[in-house]
Amino acid sequence: MRPFTAFVLMLLACAWTVVQLRGQVAEPAARGAGVIDLKPGMDVPSFMPWHVTGPHAGRAACPLCVYAQRPGAAVWTGVGGLPQAAKIAAELDRAIEAAAPRSAVGYVVLLPEGTATRAQSEATMRKAFAETSLRHVFLTIADRAGNDEDVRTYAPSASPGSATTTIVYVNRTAASIHHNLGAGGAPLADLRPALERLFADEEPHRENAVAMCPEDEPGEKLELYGRVLDERGNPLPKASVIAYNTDATGRYVPRGSTSRTPRINAVAVTDADGWYRFRTIRPGGYPDTDDPRHIHLHIDAAVHRHTYRTLWFEDDPRLTPSKRRSLDAETVVVPLRKRADGVWTTRFDVRLEGS
C-alpha cells in the first residue's frame, strides 16, 4: 500500500500545483496586496488598523475618518512587499514635505501573515522601516483582531509576499491607484505630481458646514468653503468668517421689514487646518440694478487685519466685460461647479495680512 499511497500523494500535489497556477493567472500578483475592485472616482472604504507610529500609535483608529479630507496616499503591502513599501513611503514623505504649508498625510498598511500576532507584525514592520525616516507617513497594521471583515472588504485577495498597491486619494475618494509602484527600478517620481494634483480638489468636511438659511429656503442650493491663511500661506485656526447674501429675489430682508441685518447670514470658525464651510443659496441680484449677484465675507483672526471680500460668480450674465475691468481689490470672481446632487459649490481661500 505504501507505493500506492505515495502515488496518490504525488497526484494530489500535482493537482494542487495546477490549481495554484490557475489562480495566479486569474489573479495577477500585482493585484494581490491592494483593493481589487477599487477604481479612481470610487469611495475608499474605511477600516480600523492598529497604528504603530503617528499620533494614534498604540491604538486602533480609522485613517480615512481622521485624515481623508486631506490629500494623501495609503500604501498597502504584504510582509514580502515591505522593502518596496519603505521606498514608496520615503518618497511620499518627501512629496508631502515639499507641499508645505499645504497639508497632506500618508500611511502604510501591513497585511500580516495569518498566523502572526500583532506584536510579531509590529516587530517585522519596525525592522523593515528601521532605516527609513518618516515625518508625515504613519505605519499601521490591518490587524485581523476585530477587523477581519474590513480587511476582506478592503483587500479580498491579499496574500503575504505579494506586491504593493498605493492609493492616492482626497475627500475619501480614490484619485489614482498604482500597483507595484517603483518596482524593478521604475521611478517613484510619478507619486509627487499625483499628490500635487489633489490640492485643487480638497474640501473640509461637508457635515461641518454652517447653515446660513433654512433647508427649505427658495433658490438653488450653494456651498461655499475655503481656507483662511496667514501671510506665509499657513492655515489659521479659530479665525472668524462672517458671510451674508440676499435671498433668491435679491433682498437682504423681507419687503416692509425695518431690520438692517441680512436675513441670510452666519458665522463660521475655522478648524485646525484653517477650513470654513457655509450652506446657503445662490443669491438673487438687487432689484432694478445690473449689479452682479454676490456674497459678502468679513474675516478676522488674532493679530491680523480685518479683511472684507465680495464674491462674484463666473457664470453670472450680469458680470459684463466692463464690470470685470472695474474690479476693485476687495472683489473676487469665483467659479462655480455643480455636484451630482445638484448643489452648486465654490472654494475661496483668503490670506490675511498681519496687524
C-alpha positions as CSV (number, residue, x, y, z in Angstrom):
1,M,0.0,0.0,0.0
2,R,2.9,2.3,0.5
3,P,3.8,2.8,-3.2
4,F,0.1,3.3,-4.0
5,T,-0.2,5.9,-1.2
6,A,2.9,7.7,-2.4
7,F,1.5,7.8,-6.0
8,V,-1.8,9.3,-4.7
9,L,0.0,11.9,-2.8
10,M,2.1,12.8,-5.8
11,L,-1.1,13.2,-7.9
12,L,-2.7,15.4,-5.3
13,A,0.5,17.6,-5.2
14,C,0.4,18.0,-9.0
15,A,-3.3,18.8,-8.9
16,W,-2.7,21.5,-6.2
17,T,0.1,23.0,-8.3
18,V,-2.2,23.3,-11.3
19,V,-4.8,25.0,-9.1
20,Q,-2.2,27.4,-7.8
21,L,-1.0,28.2,-11.3
22,R,-4.5,28.8,-12.5
23,G,-5.1,31.1,-9.5
24,Q,-2.0,33.1,-10.5
25,V,-3.3,33.5,-14.0
26,A,-6.8,34.5,-12.8
27,E,-5.4,36.9,-10.1
28,P,-2.2,38.7,-11.1
29,A,0.3,39.1,-8.3
30,A,0.4,42.8,-8.9
31,R,-3.1,43.0,-7.6
32,G,-2.6,40.8,-4.6
33,A,-1.8,43.4,-2.0
34,G,-4.4,46.0,-2.7
35,V,-8.0,46.8,-3.2
36,I,-9.1,44.6,-6.0
37,D,-12.3,46.3,-7.1
38,L,-11.4,49.9,-6.3
39,K,-11.2,52.3,-9.2
40,P,-10.5,56.1,-9.4
41,G,-13.5,58.1,-8.5
42,M,-14.9,55.5,-6.1
43,D,-15.0,56.0,-2.3
44,V,-12.1,54.5,-0.4
45,P,-13.5,52.1,2.2
46,S,-12.8,52.9,5.8
47,F,-11.2,50.4,8.2
48,M,-9.7,50.3,11.7
49,P,-6.0,49.4,11.6
50,W,-3.6,49.2,14.5
51,H,-1.3,52.2,14.5
52,V,2.4,51.6,15.0
53,T,3.6,55.2,14.6
54,G,2.0,58.6,14.4
55,P,-0.5,60.5,16.7
56,H,-2.6,57.3,17.2
57,A,0.3,55.0,18.0
58,G,-0.7,52.2,20.3
59,R,-4.4,52.0,19.4
60,A,-6.8,51.4,16.6
61,A,-8.1,54.3,14.6
62,C,-9.6,54.9,11.1
63,P,-7.2,56.9,9.0
64,L,-9.9,57.6,6.4
65,C,-12.1,59.1,9.1
66,V,-9.3,61.2,10.6
67,Y,-7.3,62.3,7.6
68,A,-9.3,61.6,4.5
69,Q,-10.3,65.2,3.7
70,R,-6.6,65.9,3.2
71,P,-4.8,64.8,0.1
72,G,-2.7,61.7,0.8
73,A,-1.8,58.1,-0.1
74,A,-2.1,54.7,1.5
75,V,0.5,52.1,0.7
76,W,-0.9,48.5,1.1
77,T,1.6,45.7,1.4
78,G,2.2,42.1,2.5
79,V,5.2,41.2,4.5
80,G,7.2,40.4,1.4
81,G,6.5,43.9,0.0
82,L,7.8,45.8,3.0
83,P,11.2,46.7,1.5
84,Q,9.4,48.3,-1.5
85,A,6.8,49.9,0.7
86,A,9.6,51.6,2.7
87,K,10.9,53.1,-0.6
88,I,7.4,54.3,-1.5
89,A,6.8,55.7,1.9
90,A,10.1,57.6,1.9
91,E,9.3,59.2,-1.5
92,L,5.7,60.0,-0.3
93,D,7.2,61.7,2.8
94,R,9.4,63.9,0.7
95,A,6.5,64.8,-1.6
96,I,4.4,65.8,1.4
97,E,7.3,67.8,2.9
98,A,7.7,69.7,-0.5
99,A,4.0,70.6,-0.5
100,A,4.2,72.6,2.8
101,P,2.5,74.7,4.0
102,R,-0.3,72.7,2.3
103,S,-1.2,69.7,4.4
104,A,-1.2,66.1,3.3
105,V,-0.8,62.7,5.0
106,G,0.3,59.2,4.2
107,Y,0.3,55.8,5.8
108,V,1.5,52.2,5.2
109,V,-0.9,49.3,5.8
110,L,0.7,45.9,6.5
111,L,-1.4,42.9,5.8
112,P,0.0,40.5,8.3
113,E,0.6,36.8,7.8
114,G,-2.3,34.7,9.0
115,T,-0.5,33.2,12.0
116,A,1.4,36.3,13.1
117,T,0.4,38.1,16.3
118,R,0.1,41.8,16.5
119,A,3.4,42.0,18.3
120,Q,5.2,39.9,15.7
121,S,3.7,42.0,12.9
122,E,4.7,45.2,14.6
123,A,8.3,43.9,15.1
124,T,8.5,42.9,11.5
125,M,7.3,46.3,10.3
126,R,9.6,48.3,12.6
127,K,12.6,46.3,11.4
128,A,11.7,46.9,7.7
129,F,11.5,50.7,8.4
130,A,14.4,50.9,10.8
131,E,16.5,52.9,8.3
132,T,13.6,55.0,6.9
133,S,13.0,58.4,8.5
134,L,9.3,59.5,8.1
135,R,7.6,62.6,9.4
136,H,4.3,62.6,7.5
137,V,3.7,58.9,6.8
138,F,2.5,56.6,9.6
139,L,2.8,52.9,9.9
140,T,-0.3,50.8,10.6
141,I,-1.3,47.1,10.6
142,A,-4.5,45.7,9.2
143,D,-5.0,43.8,12.5
144,R,-7.4,40.9,11.9
145,A,-8.5,41.1,15.6
146,G,-12.0,42.6,15.2
147,N,-11.1,43.9,11.8
148,D,-11.2,40.8,9.7
149,E,-14.4,41.8,7.7
150,D,-12.9,45.2,6.9
151,V,-9.7,43.6,5.7
152,R,-11.6,41.2,3.4
153,T,-13.6,44.1,2.0
154,Y,-10.5,46.3,1.5
155,A,-8.1,43.6,0.2
156,P,-10.1,40.5,-0.6
157,S,-7.2,38.5,-2.1
158,A,-4.3,39.9,-0.1
159,S,-1.5,37.4,0.5
160,P,1.9,37.6,2.2
161,G,4.7,38.5,-0.1
162,S,2.6,40.0,-2.8
163,A,3.2,43.4,-4.5
164,T,2.4,46.8,-3.1
165,T,-0.6,48.9,-4.0
166,T,-0.6,52.6,-3.5
167,I,-3.9,54.5,-3.4
168,V,-3.7,58.3,-3.9
169,Y,-6.9,59.9,-2.6
170,V,-8.6,63.1,-1.4
171,N,-12.0,63.6,0.3
172,R,-12.3,59.8,0.8
173,T,-12.2,59.3,-3.0
174,A,-9.6,57.4,-4.9
175,A,-7.8,59.7,-7.4
176,S,-5.3,57.1,-8.8
177,I,-4.2,53.6,-7.9
178,H,-0.6,52.3,-8.5
179,H,0.3,48.6,-8.4
180,N,4.0,47.8,-7.8
181,L,4.9,51.4,-7.7
182,G,8.7,51.8,-8.3
183,A,9.2,48.0,-8.6
184,G,12.0,46.8,-10.9
185,G,13.9,50.0,-10.7
186,A,11.0,52.1,-12.1
187,P,11.0,55.7,-10.9
188,L,8.9,56.8,-8.0
189,A,8.7,60.4,-9.4
190,D,5.1,59.9,-10.5
191,L,4.0,59.9,-6.9
192,R,4.7,63.6,-6.4
193,P,2.6,65.0,-9.3
194,A,-0.2,62.5,-8.4
195,L,-0.3,64.0,-4.9
196,E,0.1,67.6,-6.2
197,R,-3.0,67.4,-8.3
198,L,-5.1,66.7,-5.3
199,F,-4.8,70.0,-3.6
200,A,-7.3,71.7,-6.0
201,D,-9.9,69.1,-5.0
202,E,-9.6,69.0,-1.2
203,E,-12.6,70.2,0.8
204,P,-13.5,70.5,4.5
205,H,-16.0,68.0,6.0
206,R,-19.4,68.7,4.5
207,E,-21.1,67.7,7.7
208,N,-19.4,70.7,9.4
209,A,-21.0,73.3,7.1
210,V,-22.7,76.2,8.9
211,A,-26.2,76.8,7.6
212,M,-26.9,80.4,6.6
213,C,-30.6,79.8,5.8
214,P,-33.3,77.1,6.4
215,E,-33.0,73.9,4.4
216,D,-36.3,74.8,2.6
217,E,-35.1,78.3,1.6
218,P,-36.3,79.0,-2.0
219,G,-33.5,79.1,-4.5
220,E,-30.6,76.9,-5.8
221,K,-28.5,75.4,-3.0
222,L,-24.9,76.6,-2.8
223,E,-22.0,75.6,-0.6
224,L,-19.1,78.0,-0.1
225,Y,-15.9,76.7,1.5
226,G,-12.2,77.6,1.7
227,R,-9.2,78.2,3.9
228,V,-8.1,81.2,5.9
229,L,-4.3,81.6,5.7
230,D,-1.7,83.9,7.2
231,E,0.7,85.9,5.0
232,R,3.0,82.9,4.6
233,G,0.3,80.6,3.5
234,N,-0.1,78.7,6.7
235,P,-3.6,77.8,7.8
236,L,-5.2,80.0,10.6
237,P,-7.3,78.1,13.1
238,K,-10.1,79.8,15.0
239,A,-10.5,82.6,12.5
240,S,-13.9,84.2,12.3
241,V,-15.7,84.3,8.9
242,I,-19.0,86.2,8.7
243,A,-21.0,85.6,5.5
244,Y,-24.2,87.1,4.2
245,N,-26.1,87.3,0.9
246,T,-29.5,88.2,-0.5
247,D,-32.4,85.8,-0.9
248,A,-33.5,84.5,-4.4
249,T,-35.4,87.7,-5.0
250,G,-32.3,89.9,-4.4
251,R,-33.4,91.2,-1.0
252,Y,-31.5,91.1,2.3
253,V,-34.7,91.5,4.4
254,P,-38.3,90.8,3.6
255,R,-40.2,93.6,1.9
256,G,-41.5,96.0,4.6
257,S,-39.0,94.9,7.3
258,T,-37.2,97.7,9.2
259,S,-34.3,95.4,10.2
260,R,-30.9,96.3,8.7
261,T,-29.5,92.8,9.4
262,P,-29.4,90.5,6.4
263,R,-31.7,87.5,7.0
264,I,-29.4,85.0,5.3
265,N,-26.2,85.1,7.3
266,A,-23.9,83.0,9.5
267,V,-20.6,83.0,11.3
268,A,-18.1,80.1,10.9
269,V,-14.9,79.5,13.0
270,T,-12.1,77.8,11.1
271,D,-10.9,74.4,12.2
272,A,-7.3,73.3,12.9
273,D,-6.5,73.3,9.2
274,G,-8.0,76.8,8.6
275,W,-11.1,75.5,6.8
276,Y,-14.6,77.0,6.9
277,R,-17.8,76.0,5.1
278,F,-21.2,77.5,4.6
279,R,-24.5,76.3,3.2
280,T,-26.7,78.9,1.5
281,I,-28.5,79.6,-1.8
282,R,-27.3,81.3,-4.9
283,P,-28.3,84.9,-4.2
284,G,-30.5,87.0,-6.4
285,G,-29.4,90.2,-7.9
286,Y,-30.5,93.5,-6.4
287,P,-33.9,94.5,-7.9
288,D,-33.8,97.2,-10.6
289,T,-30.0,97.2,-10.8
290,D,-27.4,95.5,-13.0
291,D,-25.1,94.6,-10.1
292,P,-23.7,91.1,-10.3
293,R,-25.0,88.6,-7.7
294,H,-22.7,88.2,-4.8
295,I,-21.8,87.0,-1.3
296,H,-20.1,89.2,1.3
297,L,-17.4,87.9,3.7
298,H,-15.8,89.5,6.7
299,I,-12.7,87.7,8.0
300,D,-11.0,88.2,11.3
301,A,-8.2,86.4,13.2
302,A,-6.0,87.4,16.1
303,V,-3.1,89.7,15.3
304,H,-4.3,90.0,11.7
305,R,-6.0,92.8,9.8
306,H,-9.8,92.7,9.3
307,T,-10.4,91.6,5.7
308,Y,-13.5,92.2,3.6
309,R,-14.3,90.4,0.3
310,T,-17.2,90.4,-2.1
311,L,-17.5,87.2,-4.3
312,W,-19.0,87.5,-7.8
313,F,-19.8,84.4,-9.8
314,E,-18.0,83.5,-13.1
315,D,-21.3,82.4,-14.8
316,D,-23.4,85.4,-13.9
317,P,-24.7,87.1,-17.0
318,R,-24.6,90.4,-15.1
319,L,-20.8,90.1,-14.9
320,T,-20.1,92.0,-18.1
321,P,-16.6,92.7,-19.6
322,S,-16.8,96.3,-18.4
323,K,-17.5,95.2,-14.8
324,R,-14.6,92.7,-14.9
325,R,-12.4,95.6,-15.9
326,S,-13.6,97.7,-13.0
327,L,-13.0,95.1,-10.2
328,D,-11.5,96.6,-7.0
329,A,-9.1,94.9,-4.6
330,E,-11.9,93.6,-2.4
331,T,-14.0,91.9,-5.1
332,V,-13.1,88.5,-6.4
333,V,-14.7,86.4,-9.3
334,V,-15.1,82.8,-8.3
335,P,-16.0,79.8,-10.5
336,L,-19.0,77.6,-9.6
337,R,-19.4,73.9,-10.2
338,K,-22.5,71.7,-9.8
339,R,-22.2,68.5,-7.9
340,A,-24.1,65.3,-8.9
341,D,-26.6,66.1,-6.1
342,G,-27.5,69.4,-7.8
343,V,-25.7,71.6,-5.2
344,W,-23.5,74.4,-6.5
345,T,-20.1,74.7,-4.8
346,T,-17.2,77.1,-4.9
347,R,-13.9,77.4,-3.0
348,F,-12.4,80.7,-1.8
349,D,-9.1,80.8,0.1
350,V,-8.0,84.1,1.6
351,R,-4.7,85.3,3.0
352,L,-4.7,87.8,5.9
353,E,-2.1,90.4,6.5
354,G,-0.5,90.8,9.9
355,S,-1.7,93.7,12.0
